[in-house]
Amino acid sequence: MARPTGRPIRDELIDVATAMIRRVGVNGFSYGDLARELEIKAPSIHHHFRTKEDLVAEVAAHYRDHFGRQVAAIDAPDTLGRIRAYASLFATGGPDDELCLCGAVAADWRAVGAASRREVDGFFADQRDWLRAQIEDGVAKGEIRADISPDDLADTLLAALEGSMLVSRAREDASIAGRVGALLTGLVAP
């Protein structure tokens, strides 16, 4: 049995696994990789997360909550400003060329279990719902074109922003996501 160290190992595991999934995907790291990074023994990870699926589901839940708080904090006076601020959340992959965690998990969809899928589905539903609410508000205020379905526009914005992170990584150009967000918000203005 592992001796208590006083370190918040569970939290450290979530943080390091989050960064690893965002950089290399679910299939790109192992418990051995986590152990080396945290300078602990790999078997001790099982004390906190019995399986990698348990870890991935917990990481996705934490990311969903964190991203949701960032979205809830968006405070712009007009719809297009809120959507531009939202798009800026995708404009950088972070210091290590990181993708959106839920996008990275979705890329490994067939390799993750039901709990991880539920969190990722929930993340995308949360994002779609927020975007749709902004779009509906913008249509009502005359700030967004009324000839595009709010559901279709929300799906398009989310898919374009998630995809822009992949293209940004492949082209080694972190500005792509920001440009995509700016272009899309310009296209939906009346």
C-alpha positions as CSV (number, residue, x, y, z in Angstrom):
1,M,0.0,0.0,0.0
2,A,1.3,3.5,-0.9
3,R,2.3,5.7,1.9
4,P,0.6,9.1,2.1
5,T,2.9,11.8,0.9
6,G,0.8,14.9,1.5
7,R,1.0,15.7,-2.2
8,P,-2.3,16.2,-4.0
9,I,-1.5,13.3,-6.3
10,R,-5.1,12.9,-7.6
11,D,-5.2,16.6,-8.6
12,E,-1.7,16.3,-10.1
13,L,-2.7,13.2,-12.1
14,I,-5.7,15.1,-13.5
15,D,-3.6,18.1,-14.5
16,V,-0.9,16.1,-16.1
17,A,-3.3,13.8,-17.9
18,T,-5.2,16.8,-19.2
19,A,-2.1,18.2,-20.8
20,M,-1.1,14.9,-22.2
21,I,-4.5,14.2,-23.7
22,R,-4.6,17.7,-25.2
23,R,-1.1,17.1,-26.7
24,V,-1.1,13.5,-27.8
25,G,-4.6,12.1,-27.4
26,V,-6.0,9.4,-25.2
27,N,-4.0,6.7,-26.9
28,G,-0.7,8.7,-26.8
29,F,0.1,8.3,-23.2
30,S,0.2,5.6,-20.5
31,Y,0.2,5.3,-16.8
32,G,3.9,4.9,-17.1
33,D,4.2,8.3,-18.8
34,L,2.1,9.9,-16.0
35,A,4.3,8.2,-13.3
36,R,7.5,9.4,-14.9
37,E,6.2,12.9,-15.2
38,L,5.0,13.0,-11.6
39,E,8.0,10.9,-10.3
40,I,5.7,8.3,-8.7
41,K,5.3,4.6,-9.3
42,A,2.8,3.6,-12.0
43,P,0.9,1.2,-9.8
44,S,0.2,4.0,-7.3
45,I,-2.0,5.6,-10.0
46,H,-4.5,2.8,-9.7
47,H,-5.1,3.9,-6.1
48,H,-6.7,7.1,-7.5
49,F,-8.0,5.8,-10.9
50,R,-8.6,2.1,-11.2
51,T,-8.5,2.2,-15.0
52,K,-7.4,4.7,-17.7
53,E,-11.1,5.1,-18.6
54,D,-11.8,6.3,-15.1
55,L,-9.0,8.8,-15.4
56,V,-10.1,10.0,-18.8
57,A,-13.7,10.4,-17.7
58,E,-12.6,12.4,-14.7
59,V,-10.3,14.6,-16.8
60,A,-13.2,15.3,-19.2
61,A,-15.5,16.2,-16.4
62,H,-13.0,18.6,-15.0
63,Y,-12.3,20.2,-18.4
64,R,-16.0,20.5,-19.1
65,D,-16.5,22.3,-15.8
66,H,-13.5,24.6,-16.3
67,F,-14.4,25.5,-19.9
68,G,-18.0,26.1,-18.8
69,R,-16.8,28.6,-16.2
70,Q,-14.8,30.4,-18.9
71,V,-17.8,30.6,-21.2
72,A,-20.1,31.8,-18.4
73,A,-17.6,34.6,-17.6
74,I,-17.9,36.0,-21.2
75,D,-19.3,39.5,-20.7
76,A,-19.7,41.5,-23.9
77,P,-22.5,43.9,-24.5
78,D,-23.5,42.6,-27.9
79,T,-24.0,39.1,-29.4
80,L,-21.1,39.3,-31.9
81,G,-18.8,40.4,-29.2
82,R,-19.8,37.4,-27.0
83,I,-19.3,35.0,-30.0
84,R,-15.9,36.6,-30.8
85,A,-14.9,36.2,-27.1
86,Y,-16.0,32.6,-27.2
87,A,-14.0,32.0,-30.4
88,S,-11.0,33.4,-28.7
89,L,-11.1,30.4,-26.2
90,F,-10.2,28.3,-29.2
91,A,-7.6,30.7,-30.7
92,T,-4.6,29.2,-28.9
93,G,-3.6,25.7,-28.3
94,G,-1.7,26.7,-25.2
95,P,2.0,26.6,-24.6
96,D,2.4,23.0,-25.9
97,D,0.2,23.1,-29.0
98,E,-2.7,21.7,-27.1
99,L,-6.1,20.9,-28.6
100,C,-9.5,21.3,-26.9
101,L,-9.5,18.3,-24.5
102,C,-13.0,17.1,-25.6
103,G,-12.0,17.5,-29.2
104,A,-8.9,15.4,-28.5
105,V,-11.0,12.7,-26.8
106,A,-13.5,12.8,-29.6
107,A,-10.6,12.0,-32.0
108,D,-10.0,8.8,-30.1
109,W,-13.8,8.1,-29.8
110,R,-13.6,4.4,-30.4
111,A,-11.0,4.0,-27.7
112,V,-12.9,5.6,-24.9
113,G,-15.6,4.2,-22.7
114,A,-19.2,5.2,-21.9
115,A,-18.3,7.5,-19.0
116,S,-15.8,9.5,-21.1
117,R,-18.3,9.7,-24.0
118,R,-21.0,11.0,-21.7
119,E,-18.7,13.8,-20.5
120,V,-17.6,14.7,-24.1
121,D,-21.2,14.6,-25.3
122,G,-22.2,16.8,-22.4
123,F,-19.4,19.2,-23.2
124,F,-20.5,19.6,-26.8
125,A,-24.2,19.9,-25.8
126,D,-23.2,22.6,-23.4
127,Q,-21.3,24.5,-26.1
128,R,-24.1,24.1,-28.6
129,D,-26.7,25.3,-26.2
130,W,-24.7,28.4,-25.2
131,L,-24.0,29.3,-28.8
132,R,-27.7,28.7,-29.8
133,A,-28.8,31.0,-26.9
134,Q,-26.5,33.7,-28.1
135,I,-27.6,33.4,-31.7
136,E,-31.3,33.4,-30.8
137,D,-30.7,36.5,-28.6
138,G,-28.8,38.1,-31.5
139,V,-31.5,37.3,-34.0
140,A,-34.1,38.9,-31.7
141,K,-32.0,42.0,-31.4
142,G,-31.2,42.2,-35.1
143,E,-27.5,41.5,-34.5
144,I,-27.5,38.1,-36.3
145,R,-28.9,37.1,-39.6
146,A,-32.4,35.6,-39.2
147,D,-32.1,33.4,-42.3
148,I,-29.9,30.8,-40.8
149,S,-31.2,28.2,-38.3
150,P,-29.8,28.9,-34.8
151,D,-29.1,25.1,-34.4
152,D,-27.3,24.9,-37.7
153,L,-25.3,28.1,-37.0
154,A,-24.3,26.8,-33.5
155,D,-23.2,23.5,-35.0
156,T,-21.2,25.2,-37.7
157,L,-19.5,27.6,-35.3
158,L,-18.5,24.9,-32.9
159,A,-17.3,22.5,-35.7
160,A,-15.3,25.3,-37.3
161,L,-13.7,26.3,-34.1
162,E,-12.8,22.8,-33.1
163,G,-11.5,22.1,-36.6
164,S,-9.5,25.3,-36.6
165,M,-7.4,24.0,-33.7
166,L,-6.4,21.0,-35.8
167,V,-5.5,23.1,-38.8
168,S,-3.6,25.5,-36.5
169,R,-1.6,22.6,-35.2
170,A,-0.9,21.1,-38.6
171,R,0.1,24.5,-40.1
172,E,1.9,25.6,-36.9
173,D,-0.1,28.8,-37.0
174,A,-1.9,29.6,-33.8
175,S,-3.7,32.6,-35.4
176,I,-6.0,30.4,-37.6
177,A,-8.6,29.8,-34.9
178,G,-8.9,33.5,-34.2
179,R,-9.2,34.3,-37.9
180,V,-11.9,31.6,-38.3
181,G,-13.9,33.0,-35.4
182,A,-13.6,36.6,-36.8
183,L,-14.6,35.5,-40.3
184,L,-17.6,33.5,-39.1
185,T,-18.9,36.3,-36.8
186,G,-18.6,38.7,-39.7
187,L,-20.6,36.3,-42.0
188,V,-23.5,36.1,-39.6
189,A,-24.0,39.8,-39.1
190,P,-27.1,41.2,-40.9
